[in-house]
Amino acid sequence: MKNLHKSLIGISTAALFGFLFLKDIDTNELVDLFYQIDLVYIVLAIVMFFFGYACRVERWRVMLKNDNPSLTWKACFSPLFISVAANNILPFRLGDIIRAFAFNKHLKISVSTSITTLLVERMLDLLMVITILGIILPYLDGEYSALIGIGGWGLILIGVIIVAILNFPKVFKPVFRVITSVLKSISVDVGNKVEEIFNKIFLALDYVSTGSTTVKLILWSAAAWVCEGLVFWLVALAIPTLTNTFAAWLALPIGTLATVIPSTPGYIGTFDYFTSEAMTMGGNSKISATVYALVLHLVIWIPPTIVGALCFIFKPIMSTSEIRKLS
């Protein structure tokens, strides 16, 4: 019943933003603009997309080396793409759950390390998104700032907190000790289990914060997001009717942040609406911004879904029984 409730919320949200996204759009004009797309830029965008994901695979491998120092980039490739493909077609971000639990035996890593890497990835990605916003914010006018809803100092504060957690996790341990103490006063068993999970997570975070590991993770994250930004920009260049392709660098963080809003698999509606809005506020026409959002969504959805499906079919890492347990 709870999952059904979440599904209904996601579908309703996708329908709402999908309606707002396509409202007042002339379908004939939309089709005409699709015929004007420069496919050379689309191919370049797809190539750059895979460069970005190659960086993400390496970032994940660096985090997993704590459990398995001999782990290779190739071994991490299939699990990551299978999980991305699953997120694109399955509800409730089941791809993340699959990556957290299904590949640990294959990769020779612990569950706690696997879960922690997902947490650290989210923190690093958020750091990159707000960094991009911080870089372009001085070039934006008041309308953009209203869309973002946060000023430069707010972005800096969020970034500082994320970097602090990644570099000094021990500083935050007392906060979690208080949480476990409260839980133990309510239920000793629950409190002990949560405490065990926190201990394992902080053990993994301690590894991330040692030596040059954090620096490596930030650099690989930066490389991945630069590639992602180039994907957004190259798709903008592919649409000749866009008058301001620079707005693609705003669409990147805005469209990305929109994916946290409950929606359907693949972020249908939410991603499209906010990406289109960012392009429109850059001075582009509504119809051009709509075409841009649709084409961009296809570029970042189809390639990883196909690759993940091929990995799942031709190089299965999970048994049928393991898949049933996760579903």
C-alpha positions in Angstrom: 0.0 0.0 0.0 2.9 2.4 0.8 4.6 1.7 -2.5 1.2 2.2 -4.3 0.9 5.6 -2.6 4.4 6.6 -3.7 3.6 5.4 -7.2 0.5 7.5 -7.4 2.4 10.6 -6.1 5.1 10.1 -8.7 2.6 9.6 -11.5 0.6 12.6 -10.4 3.7 14.8 -10.2 5.0 13.6 -13.6 1.5 14.3 -15.2 1.4 17.8 -13.6 4.8 18.9 -14.8 4.3 17.1 -18.1 1.2 19.2 -18.7 3.0 22.4 -17.8 5.9 21.4 -20.0 3.8 20.7 -23.1 1.1 23.3 -22.5 0.5 25.7 -25.4 3.0 23.9 -27.6 2.2 23.6 -31.4 2.9 20.0 -32.3 3.5 20.8 -35.9 6.1 23.4 -35.1 7.6 20.9 -32.6 8.0 18.3 -35.3 9.5 20.8 -37.7 12.1 21.8 -35.2 13.1 18.1 -34.7 13.9 17.9 -38.4 16.4 20.8 -38.0 18.5 19.1 -35.4 22.2 18.8 -36.2 22.9 15.1 -35.6 26.7 15.7 -35.5 26.3 17.5 -32.2 24.0 14.8 -30.9 26.6 12.1 -31.7 29.3 14.2 -30.0 27.0 14.7 -27.0 26.6 10.9 -26.6 30.3 10.4 -26.9 30.9 13.0 -24.1 28.1 11.3 -22.1 30.1 8.1 -22.0 33.3 9.9 -21.1 31.5 11.3 -18.1 30.3 7.9 -17.1 33.7 6.4 -17.5 34.8 9.0 -14.9 31.9 7.9 -12.6 33.0 4.3 -12.9 36.5 5.2 -11.9 35.2 7.3 -9.0 33.2 4.3 -7.7 36.2 2.0 -8.1 38.3 4.4 -6.0 35.8 4.2 -3.2 35.5 0.4 -3.3 39.3 -0.2 -3.2 39.1 0.0 0.6 37.5 -3.5 0.6 39.0 -4.9 -2.6 42.4 -3.2 -3.6 42.6 -5.4 -6.7 39.2 -4.2 -8.1 39.4 -3.2 -11.8 37.5 -0.5 -13.7 36.1 -3.2 -16.0 34.6 -5.1 -13.1 32.8 -1.9 -11.9 31.5 -1.0 -15.3 28.6 -3.5 -15.6 27.2 -3.1 -12.1 27.1 0.7 -12.4 25.4 0.7 -15.8 22.9 -2.0 -14.8 21.9 0.1 -11.8 21.5 3.2 -13.9 19.4 1.4 -16.4 17.3 0.0 -13.6 16.7 3.5 -12.2 15.6 4.6 -15.7 12.9 1.9 -16.0 12.0 0.8 -12.5 10.2 2.8 -9.7 11.5 3.9 -6.3 15.1 4.1 -7.5 15.4 0.4 -7.4 18.7 0.6 -9.3 20.3 2.1 -6.2 19.0 -0.8 -4.1 20.3 -3.3 -6.7 23.8 -1.7 -6.6 23.8 -1.6 -2.8 23.1 -5.3 -2.4 23.3 -7.3 -5.6 26.9 -7.0 -6.7 28.8 -7.2 -3.4 29.7 -10.9 -3.9 30.9 -10.3 -7.4 32.9 -7.2 -6.4 34.1 -8.7 -3.1 33.0 -5.8 -1.0 30.9 -5.4 2.1 27.3 -4.2 2.2 28.2 -1.2 4.4 30.9 -0.1 1.9 28.5 -0.4 -1.0 25.8 1.6 0.8 28.3 4.2 1.8 29.6 4.7 -1.7 26.0 5.6 -2.8 25.9 8.2 0.0 29.3 9.7 -0.8 28.3 9.8 -4.5 25.2 11.8 -3.7 27.3 14.2 -1.6 30.0 14.6 -4.3 27.3 15.2 -7.0 25.6 17.8 -4.9 28.9 19.5 -4.3 29.5 19.6 -8.1 26.0 20.9 -8.8 26.2 23.7 -6.4 29.7 24.5 -7.6 28.5 24.9 -11.1 25.6 27.1 -9.8 28.1 29.2 -7.9 30.3 29.7 -10.9 27.5 30.8 -13.2 25.5 32.7 -10.6 27.4 36.0 -11.0 26.5 36.0 -14.7 22.8 35.6 -14.0 20.1 38.2 -13.4 17.4 38.4 -10.8 15.0 36.1 -12.7 17.5 33.3 -12.7 18.2 33.8 -9.0 14.4 33.5 -8.3 14.4 30.2 -10.2 17.3 28.9 -8.2 15.9 30.2 -4.9 19.3 30.4 -3.2 22.1 33.0 -3.2 25.9 32.6 -3.5 26.5 32.4 0.3 24.0 29.6 0.6 25.7 27.6 -2.0 29.1 28.2 -0.3 27.7 27.0 3.0 26.3 23.8 1.5 29.6 23.1 -0.2 31.6 23.7 3.0 29.4 21.3 4.9 29.8 18.6 2.3 33.6 19.0 2.1 33.7 18.9 5.9 31.8 15.6 6.1 34.0 14.0 3.4 37.3 15.2 5.0 36.4 15.2 8.7 33.8 12.5 9.4 34.9 12.1 13.0 33.7 15.6 13.8 30.1 14.5 13.0 30.2 11.2 15.0 28.9 12.8 18.3 25.7 13.8 16.4 25.1 10.2 15.4 25.9 8.9 18.9 23.1 11.1 20.2 20.8 9.7 17.6 21.7 6.1 18.5 21.3 6.9 22.3 17.8 8.2 21.7 16.9 5.1 19.7 18.3 2.8 22.4 16.1 4.4 25.0 13.2 3.5 22.8 14.3 0.1 21.6 17.7 -1.4 22.5 17.7 -3.8 19.5 16.9 -1.1 17.0 19.4 1.3 18.6 22.2 -1.4 18.4 21.4 -2.2 14.8 21.5 1.5 13.8 24.7 2.0 15.8 26.3 -0.9 14.0 25.3 0.6 10.6 26.7 4.0 11.6 29.9 2.5 12.7 30.4 0.7 9.4 29.5 3.8 7.4 31.9 6.0 9.4 34.6 3.3 8.9 34.1 3.6 5.1 34.0 7.4 5.4 37.3 7.3 7.4 38.8 5.6 4.4 37.5 8.2 2.0 38.9 11.0 4.1 42.4 9.5 4.3 45.4 10.5 2.2 44.6 11.7 -1.3 41.4 9.7 -1.6 39.0 12.7 -1.2 41.1 14.7 -3.7 40.8 11.9 -6.2 37.1 11.6 -5.7 36.5 15.3 -6.1 38.7 15.4 -9.3 36.9 12.5 -10.8 33.6 14.1 -9.9 34.6 17.3 -11.5 35.7 15.5 -14.7 32.3 13.7 -14.8 30.3 16.8 -14.4 32.3 18.8 -16.9 31.5 16.1 -19.4 27.9 16.2 -18.3 27.9 20.0 -18.8 29.3 19.5 -22.3 26.5 17.1 -23.1 24.0 19.8 -22.2 25.8 22.4 -24.2 26.4 20.2 -27.3 22.7 19.3 -27.4 21.9 23.0 -27.3 24.3 23.6 -30.2 22.4 20.9 -32.1 19.2 23.0 -32.1 19.7 26.0 -34.4 16.7 28.0 -33.1 18.2 28.3 -29.6 19.4 31.9 -29.3 21.3 31.4 -26.0 23.2 28.1 -25.8 25.0 29.3 -22.6 21.7 28.8 -20.7 22.5 25.0 -21.0 25.0 25.5 -18.1 22.1 26.7 -16.0 19.8 23.9 -17.2 22.4 21.4 -16.0 22.1 22.1 -12.2 18.4 23.0 -12.4 17.4 19.9 -14.3 19.5 17.8 -12.1 18.1 19.2 -8.9 14.6 18.6 -10.3 15.2 14.9 -10.2 14.8 14.8 -6.4 11.1 15.6 -6.9 9.0 12.4 -6.8 8.2 11.3 -10.4 8.2 8.3 -12.7 11.3 6.3 -13.6 13.5 8.4 -15.8 12.2 11.6 -14.2 9.6 12.2 -16.9 7.9 15.6 -16.6 10.0 17.0 -13.8 13.3 17.0 -15.6 11.8 18.2 -18.8 9.8 21.1 -17.3 12.6 22.6 -15.2 15.2 22.1 -17.9 12.9 23.9 -20.4 12.2 26.7 -17.9 16.0 27.3 -17.4 16.4 27.6 -21.2 13.4 29.9 -21.6 14.6 32.2 -18.9 17.8 32.5 -20.9 15.9 34.2 -23.6 15.1 31.2 -25.8 11.7 30.6 -27.2 9.3 28.2 -25.5 9.2 25.9 -28.5 13.0 25.7 -28.8 13.4 25.1 -25.1 10.8 22.3 -25.3 12.6 20.6 -28.1 15.9 21.0 -26.3 14.5 19.4 -23.1 13.0 16.5 -25.1 16.2 15.8 -27.1 18.4 16.1 -24.1 16.3 13.7 -22.1 16.5 11.1 -24.8 20.3 11.6 -25.0 20.9 11.0 -21.3 18.2 8.3 -21.0 18.6 6.0 -24.0 22.4 5.3 -24.1 22.8 4.1 -20.4 19.5 2.2 -20.6 20.7 0.3 -23.6 24.2 -0.3 -22.3 22.8 -1.4 -18.9 20.4 -3.8 -20.5 23.1 -5.3 -22.7 25.3 -5.8 -19.6 22.4 -7.5 -17.8 21.7 -9.8 -20.7 25.2 -10.7 -21.9 27.1 -10.4 -18.7 24.7 -11.3 -15.9 26.0 -10.7 -12.4 22.9 -11.5 -10.5 21.1 -14.8 -10.3 17.4 -15.1 -10.9 16.8 -15.8 -7.2 18.8 -12.7 -6.2 16.7 -10.5 -8.6 13.5 -11.9 -7.0 14.7 -11.0 -3.5 15.3 -7.4 -4.5 12.0 -7.0 -6.4 
